[in-house]
């Protein structure tokens, strides 16, 4: 979570959406930065409202309507696949303690997906839900702009216009490149679980605004 006080922007970091890269580019412009702990780094909008928005109001005399909260969302199927690739990397296989249980390289992608879709996922498949990041307490979308990961260039342009200077987003924490097939049952499970996210992502516009629901 980053707060760019001069530009009046809050950036909420979603996993596997180049968030570490964006953080690296925005840190010099941030008045508040919570990046050390994954729990704080990937703070949900609801937690932001409860824990950070009051600090911004007291410290900067800015109410919620005075600044823009933005985040990035990746196409959901691609997002899950990226998690599988990331947790199958050799560095995690060599890790000690509880982090070793997150290693997914010993299971197929279909097994990973089936665990993710189950009521009690294995540690390696506990990756959460992108939609949980930006929803308000009533289930509505709380953030002001949700930029598609696939339109990262437009997000960079938005930041440049708001900050007033060129922004270079480096490539950090990239998942290993590979293709993995799903069996038919696992694919069906995954699409069913992600259907709300898939539909929502399909409504996102490159400028971060939300198009109308086709239904």
DRENNU-640760 format. One line per 4 residues: number of its first residue (from 1); their letters; for each residue x, y, z of N, C-alpha, C. Coordinates in steps of 0.05 Angstrom, whole numbers, padded with zeros to 5 digits. Layout:
<rs>
NUM = a = X/Y/Z/X/Y/Z/X/Y/Z ~ ...
</rs>
This chain:
<rs>
1 = xxxx = 00017/-00024/00000/00000/00000/00000/00018/00025/00000 ~ 00013/00043/-00019/00027/00068/-00020/00008/00091/-00022 ~ 00015/00113/-00008/00000/00138/-00010/00018/00159/-00021 ~ 00011/00169/-00045/00026/00191/-00057/00012/00217/-00050
5 = xxxx = 00022/00230/-00029/00007/00252/-00018/00005/00276/-00037 ~ 00026/00282/-00052/00024/00306/-00070/00005/00300/-00093 ~ 00006/00276/-00103/-00012/00269/-00126/-00039/00259/-00117 ~ -00042/00255/-00090/-00068/00246/-00079/-00077/00220/-00092
9 = xxxx = -00059/00201/-00091/-00064/00174/-00101/-00057/00154/-00080 ~ -00075/00134/-00076/-00069/00110/-00060/-00067/00086/-00079 ~ -00045/00072/-00077/-00041/00048/-00094/-00043/00023/-00076 ~ -00064/00007/-00081/-00067/-00018/-00067/-00054/-00041/-00083
13 = xxxx = -00037/-00057/-00071/-00022/-00077/-00086/-00036/-00103/-00087 ~ -00043/-00112/-00111/-00054/-00139/-00115/-00031/-00158/-00122 ~ -00033/-00183/-00113/-00012/-00202/-00119/-00011/-00209/-00148 ~ 00013/-00215/-00158/00018/-00225/-00185/00008/-00205/-00206
17 = xxxx = 00010/-00179/-00201/00002/-00159/-00220/00024/-00137/-00223 ~ 00049/-00145/-00220/00071/-00126/-00222/00072/-00106/-00199 ~ 00059/-00113/-00176/00057/-00094/-00154/00085/-00087/-00143 ~ 00103/-00106/-00141/00130/-00099/-00131/00144/-00080/-00150
21 = xxxx = 00140/-00084/-00176/00152/-00066/-00196/00140/-00038/-00194 ~ 00114/-00036/-00191/00101/-00010/-00188/00110/00004/-00162 ~ 00111/-00012/-00141/00121/00000/-00115/00148/00012/-00118 ~ 00166/-00003/-00131/00193/00007/-00135/00194/00034/-00149
25 = xxxx = 00176/00037/-00169/00175/00062/-00184/00162/00085/-00168 ~ 00144/00078/-00150/00128/00099/-00137/00139/00107/-00109 ~ 00156/00091/-00098/00167/00096/-00071/00178/00124/-00068 ~ 00193/00135/-00087/00203/00162/-00083/00182/00184/-00081
29 = xxxx = 00158/00178/-00089/00136/00198/-00088/00116/00192/-00066 ~ 00122/00173/-00049/00103/00164/-00029/00107/00176/-00002 ~ 00086/00185/00011/00087/00195/00038/00083/00173/00058 ~ 00067/00153/00051/00062/00130/00068/00067/00105/00051
33 = xxxx = 00084/00087/00060/00090/00062/00045/00090/00039/00065 ~ 00073/00019/00059/00072/-00005/00075/00079/-00028/00056 ~ 00104/-00036/00057/00114/-00055/00037/00129/-00078/00049 ~ 00138/-00076/00074/00155/-00097/00085/00141/-00123/00090
37 = xxxx = 00117/-00122/00100/00101/-00145/00107/00081/-00151/00085 ~ 00079/-00176/00075/00059/-00183/00055/00031/-00176/00063 ~ 00024/-00179/00089/-00002/-00172/00099/-00008/-00142/00095 ~ 00011/-00125/00101/00007/-00097/00098/00010/-00088/00069
41 = xxxx = 00029/-00100/00055/00033/-00094/00027/00008/-00098/00011 ~ -00005/-00121/00015/-00029/-00128/00000/-00054/-00123/00016 ~ -00055/-00100/00029/-00077/-00092/00045/-00102/-00089/00028 ~ -00125/-00099/00038/-00150/-00096/00023/-00161/-00068/00026
45 = xxxx = -00180/-00062/00009/-00193/-00035/00011/-00207/-00032/00038 ~ -00219/-00053/00047/-00234/-00051/00073/-00214/-00045/00096 ~ -00191/-00058/00096/-00171/-00052/00117/-00160/-00024/00114 ~ -00157/-00016/00089/-00147/00011/00084/-00166/00031/00096
49 = xxxx = -00192/00028/00092/-00211/00047/00103/-00210/00048/00133 ~ -00206/00025/00145/-00207/00023/00174/-00181/00033/00187 ~ -00158/00026/00175/-00132/00031/00188/-00117/00055/00177 ~ -00118/00060/00151/-00101/00081/00139/-00116/00106/00132
53 = xxxx = -00140/00104/00122/-00155/00128/00115/-00157/00148/00138 ~ -00162/00139/00163/-00162/00158/00185/-00136/00172/00190 ~ -00113/00158/00184/-00087/00171/00187/-00083/00192/00166 ~ -00092/00186/00142/-00090/00206/00120/-00107/00231/00127
57 = xxxx = -00130/00226/00138/-00148/00249/00145/-00135/00266/00167 ~ -00124/00253/00187/-00111/00268/00209/-00085/00281/00201 ~ -00069/00266/00186/-00042/00277/00179/-00042/00296/00155 ~ -00061/00292/00137/-00060/00309/00112/-00086/00325/00108
61 = xxxx = -00105/00322/00126/-00130/00336/00125/-00145/00330/00098 ~ -00144/00304/00091/-00157/00295/00066/-00177/00274/00073 ~ -00202/00279/00065/-00222/00259/00068/-00221/00239/00044 ~ -00237/00218/00046/-00235/00196/00026/-00241/00207/-00002
65 = xxxx = -00259/00226/-00005/-00265/00237/-00032/-00243/00255/-00043 ~ -00223/00261/-00027/-00203/00280/-00035/-00179/00266/-00050 ~ -00179/00240/-00051/-00157/00226/-00064/-00169/00202/-00079 ~ -00153/00191/-00097/-00161/00169/-00114/-00147/00143/-00106
69 = xxxx = -00163/00122/-00102/-00152/00096/-00096/-00151/00079/-00121 ~ -00128/00068/-00128/-00125/00053/-00153/-00112/00026/-00147 ~ -00117/00007/-00164/-00104/-00019/-00162/-00103/-00032/-00190 ~ -00091/-00055/-00192/-00088/-00070/-00217/-00101/-00097/-00214
73 = xxxx = -00114/-00106/-00235/-00126/-00133/-00235/-00117/-00148/-00260 ~ -00108/-00173/-00255/-00099/-00190/-00277/-00122/-00208/-00286 ~ -00122/-00216/-00312/-00142/-00235/-00321/-00141/-00259/-00303 ~ -00163/-00268/-00291/-00163/-00287/-00269/-00150/-00314/-00275
77 = xxxx = -00155/-00325/-00299/-00143/-00351/-00305/-00113/-00348/-00307 ~ -00103/-00327/-00319/-00075/-00321/-00321/-00063/-00317/-00293 ~ -00078/-00304/-00276/-00069/-00298/-00248/-00064/-00324/-00233 ~ -00082/-00343/-00235/-00078/-00369/-00221/-00054/-00383/-00232
81 = xxxx = -00052/-00383/-00258/-00029/-00397/-00271/-00002/-00384/-00262 ~ -00002/-00358/-00260/00022/-00344/-00251/00029/-00352/-00223 ~ 00009/-00355/-00206/00015/-00364/-00178/00027/-00392/-00179 ~ 00016/-00410/-00195/00028/-00437/-00196/00057/-00436/-00205
85 = xxxx = 00063/-00421/-00226/00090/-00419/-00236/00108/-00407/-00214 ~ 00098/-00386/-00201/00115/-00372/-00181/00121/-00391/-00158 ~ 00102/-00407/-00150/00107/-00425/-00127/00120/-00452/-00135 ~ 00126/-00455/-00160/00141/-00478/-00169/00171/-00472/-00174
89 = xxxx = 00179/-00448/-00167/00207/-00440/-00172/00226/-00454/-00153 ~ 00250/-00458/-00162/00270/-00474/-00146/00277/-00460/-00120 ~ 00276/-00434/-00119/00283/-00420/-00094/00264/-00427/-00072 ~ 00239/-00431/-00078/00219/-00439/-00058/00223/-00468/-00050
93 = xxxx = 00231/-00484/-00069/00236/-00513/-00063/00258/-00516/-00043 ~ 00277/-00498/-00044/00300/-00499/-00025/00295/-00484/00001 ~ 00272/-00471/00003/00266/-00456/00028/00262/-00474/00052 ~ 00266/-00463/00075/00264/-00478/00100/00239/-00469/00115
97 = xxxx = 00230/-00485/00133/00207/-00479/00150/00181/-00480/00135 ~ 00162/-00463/00143/00135/-00464/00132/00134/-00455/00103 ~ 00153/-00438/00094/00153/-00429/00066/00156/-00453/00047 ~ 00169/-00474/00056/00173/-00497/00039/00146/-00510/00031
101 = xxxx = 00126/-00507/00049/00100/-00519/00043/00085/-00505/00021 ~ 00094/-00481/00014/00082/-00466/-00008/00092/-00475/-00036 ~ 00112/-00493/-00036/00123/-00502/-00061/00103/-00519/-00076 ~ 00098/-00512/-00102/00078/-00526/-00118/00091/-00543/-00140
105 = xxxx = 00117/-00544/-00141/00130/-00558/-00163/00128/-00588/-00162 ~ 00118/-00599/-00139/00115/-00628/-00137/00087/-00637/-00146 ~ 00070/-00619/-00154/00043/-00626/-00163/00038/-00615/-00191 ~ 00020/-00627/-00205/00013/-00617/-00232/-00004/-00591/-00229
109 = xxxx = -00007/-00577/-00251/-00023/-00553/-00251/-00052/-00560/-00245 ~ -00062/-00583/-00256/-00089/-00592/-00250/-00093/-00597/-00221 ~ -00074/-00610/-00208/-00076/-00615/-00179/-00076/-00589/-00163 ~ -00060/-00570/-00172/-00059/-00543/-00159/-00086/-00530/-00161
113 = xxxx = -00098/-00531/-00185/-00124/-00518/-00189/-00146/-00532/-00172 ~ -00146/-00558/-00172/-00166/-00573/-00156/-00164/-00565/-00127 ~ -00140/-00563/-00117/-00136/-00555/-00089/-00146/-00527/-00084 ~ -00139/-00509/-00103/-00147/-00481/-00101/-00178/-00478/-00100
117 = xxxx = -00191/-00495/-00115/-00220/-00494/-00116/-00235/-00509/-00094 ~ -00220/-00523/-00078/-00232/-00538/-00056/-00238/-00521/-00032 ~ -00253/-00532/-00013/-00261/-00516/00010/-00237/-00512/00030 ~ -00218/-00530/00028/-00194/-00528/00045/-00169/-00532/00028
121 = xxxx = -00160/-00511/00015/-00137/-00514/-00003/-00111/-00521/00012 ~ -00094/-00535/-00001/-00067/-00541/00011/-00052/-00514/00012 ~ -00031/-00513/00029/-00017/-00487/00033/-00007/-00475/00006 ~ 00002/-00492/-00012/00012/-00481/-00038/-00010/-00469/-00055
125 = xxxx = -00035/-00475/-00050/-00057/-00465/-00066/-00074/-00444/-00052 ~ -00064/-00434/-00029/-00079/-00413/-00015/-00070/-00386/-00026 ~ -00083/-00378/-00047/-00075/-00353/-00060/-00096/-00331/-00059 ~ -00119/-00337/-00047/-00139/-00317/-00043/-00156/-00311/-00068
129 = xxxx = -00165/-00286/-00070/-00184/-00278/-00091/-00178/-00249/-00097 ~ -00173/-00242/-00122/-00168/-00214/-00128/-00191/-00196/-00121 ~ -00215/-00205/-00124/-00238/-00188/-00118/-00239/-00178/-00089 ~ -00227/-00194/-00071/-00228/-00187/-00043/-00211/-00162/-00038
133 = xxxx = -00193/-00155/-00056/-00175/-00132/-00051/-00191/-00106/-00053 ~ -00208/-00103/-00072/-00219/-00076/-00077/-00249/-00073/-00071 ~ -00261/-00093/-00058/-00289/-00090/-00050/-00293/-00075/-00024 ~ -00314/-00060/-00022/-00321/-00046/00003/-00336/-00066/00021
137 = xxxx = -00343/-00057/00045/-00355/-00074/00065/-00382/-00085/00056 ~ -00396/-00071/00038/-00422/-00080/00028/-00420/-00097/00003 ~ -00395/-00103/-00005/-00391/-00120/-00029/-00388/-00104/-00055 ~ -00393/-00078/-00054/-00390/-00062/-00078/-00361/-00055/-00083
141 = xxxx = -00354/-00045/-00106/-00327/-00038/-00113/-00320/-00012/-00098 ~ -00300/-00012/-00081/-00294/00011/-00065/-00272/00029/-00078 ~ -00253/00016/-00092/-00232/00032/-00104/-00243/00048/-00128 ~ -00229/00069/-00135/-00238/00087/-00156/-00231/00078/-00184
145 = xxxx = -00208/00065/-00187/-00199/00056/-00213/-00186/00028/-00210 ~ -00194/00010/-00227/-00181/-00017/-00228/-00170/-00020/-00256 ~ -00144/-00018/-00258/-00131/-00020/-00284/-00125/-00049/-00292 ~ -00131/-00057/-00316/-00124/-00084/-00325/-00094/-00087/-00327
149 = xxxx = -00084/-00109/-00316/-00056/-00115/-00317/-00047/-00116/-00346 ~ -00065/-00124/-00364/-00058/-00126/-00392/-00056/-00099/-00405 ~ -00063/-00078/-00391/-00061/-00050/-00401/-00042/-00034/-00383 ~ -00020/-00046/-00375/-00002/-00033/-00357/00009/-00007/-00368
153 = xxxx = 00011/-00006/-00394/00021/00019/-00406/00003/00043/-00401 ~ -00023/00038/-00402/-00042/00060/-00395/-00041/00068/-00366 ~ -00036/00048/-00349/-00032/00055/-00320/-00007/00072/-00316 ~ 00014/00066/-00330/00038/00082/-00329/00033/00110/-00339
157 = xxxx = 00018/00113/-00360/00011/00139/-00371/-00006/00155/-00350 ~ -00024/00141/-00337/-00040/00154/-00316/-00023/00165/-00293 ~ -00004/00148/-00284/00014/00157/-00263/00031/00181/-00272 ~ 00041/00180/-00296/00058/00202/-00307/00042/00228/-00307
161 = xxxx = 00017/00227/-00315/00001/00251/-00316/-00005/00262/-00288 ~ -00010/00243/-00269/-00017/00252/-00242/00008/00262/-00227 ~ 00030/00249/-00230/00055/00256/-00216/00069/00279/-00229 ~ 00067/00280/-00256/00080/00302/-00270/00108/00296/-00279
165 = xxxx = 00115/00271/-00280/00142/00263/-00289/00141/00235/-00301 ~ 00160/00227/-00317/00161/00200/-00328/00165/00179/-00307 ~ 00151/00157/-00309/00153/00135/-00291/00162/00110/-00306 ~ 00184/00098/-00296/00194/00074/-00307/00188/00051/-00288
169 = xxxx = 00172/00031/-00297/00165/00008/-00280/00184/-00015/-00287 ~ 00202/-00023/-00268/00220/-00045/-00274/00206/-00072/-00273 ~ 00221/-00092/-00282/00210/-00119/-00281/00222/-00134/-00257 ~ 00205/-00139/-00237/00214/-00152/-00212/00196/-00176/-00206
173 = xxxx = 00206/-00196/-00192/00190/-00219/-00183/00174/-00232/-00205 ~ 00187/-00237/-00228/00174/-00249/-00251/00172/-00279/-00247 ~ 00148/-00290/-00251/00145/-00319/-00249/00159/-00333/-00272 ~ 00169/-00357/-00267/00182/-00372/-00289/00164/-00376/-00312
177 = xxxx = 00175/-00373/-00336/00158/-00376/-00360/00155/-00405/-00367 ~ 00129/-00413/-00370/00123/-00441/-00377/00093/-00443/-00383 ~ 00086/-00463/-00397/00058/-00469/-00403/00050/-00495/-00390 ~ 00027/-00496/-00378/00017/-00520/-00364/-00012/-00524/-00372
181 = xxxx = -00018/-00548/-00380/-00046/-00555/-00389/-00062/-00563/-00365 ~ -00089/-00560/-00368/-00108/-00569/-00347/-00125/-00591/-00358 ~ -00131/-00611/-00341/-00150/-00631/-00350/-00178/-00618/-00350 ~ -00197/-00631/-00364/-00223/-00619/-00368/-00238/-00613/-00342
185 = xxxx = -00236/-00631/-00322/-00250/-00627/-00297/-00239/-00604/-00281 ~ -00212/-00602/-00281/-00200/-00580/-00266/-00206/-00553/-00280 ~ -00206/-00553/-00306/-00212/-00528/-00321/-00241/-00519/-00315 ~ -00259/-00538/-00314/-00287/-00532/-00307/-00290/-00520/-00279
189 = xxxx = -00276/-00532/-00260/-00276/-00523/-00233/-00266/-00494/-00231 ~ -00243/-00489/-00245/-00230/-00463/-00243/-00248/-00442/-00255 ~ -00260/-00447/-00278/-00278/-00427/-00290/-00302/-00421/-00272 ~ -00313/-00442/-00259/-00336/-00438/-00242/-00328/-00421/-00218
193 = xxxx = -00305/-00426/-00206/-00296/-00411/-00182/-00291/-00382/-00189 ~ -00279/-00378/-00213/-00270/-00351/-00220/-00291/-00335/-00236 ~ -00314/-00347/-00241/-00333/-00334/-00259/-00339/-00305/-00251 ~ -00344/-00298/-00226/-00349/-00270/-00219/-00325/-00252/-00226
197 = xxxx = -00301/-00262/-00221/-00277/-00247/-00227/-00273/-00244/-00257 ~ -00278/-00265/-00272/-00275/-00264/-00301/-00295/-00243/-00313 ~ -00319/-00244/-00303/-00339/-00225/-00313/-00331/-00196/-00306 ~ -00322/-00192/-00282/-00314/-00165/-00273/-00290/-00155/-00290
201 = xxxx = -00270/-00172/-00293/-00246/-00165/-00308/-00254/-00157/-00337 ~ -00273/-00171/-00348/-00282/-00166/-00375/-00295/-00138/-00378 ~ -00303/-00126/-00356/-00315/-00099/-00357/-00295/-00077/-00353 ~ -00271/-00084/-00346/-00251/-00063/-00341/-00242/-00050/-00367
205 = xxxx = -00239/-00024/-00366/-00229/-00009/-00389/-00199/-00002/-00384 ~ -00184/00004/-00405/-00156/00009/-00402/-00150/00033/-00383 ~ -00169/00052/-00381/-00164/00075/-00363/-00171/00070/-00334 ~ -00179/00045/-00328/-00185/00038/-00300/-00214/00041/-00293
209 = xxxx = -00230/00051/-00311/-00259/00054/-00306/-00273/00028/-00311 ~ -00298/00027/-00302/-00313/00002/-00304/-00336/00005/-00324 ~ -00336/-00013/-00344/-00357/-00012/-00364/-00382/-00024/-00354 ~ -00403/-00022/-00369/-00429/-00033/-00361/-00429/-00063/-00363
213 = xxx = -00444/-00075/-00345/-00447/-00104/-00345/-00464/-00111/-00370 ~ -00454/-00130/-00386/-00468/-00137/-00410/-00494/-00152/-00405 ~ -00497/-00163/-00380/-00522/-00176/-00373/-00542/-00156/-00364
</rs>
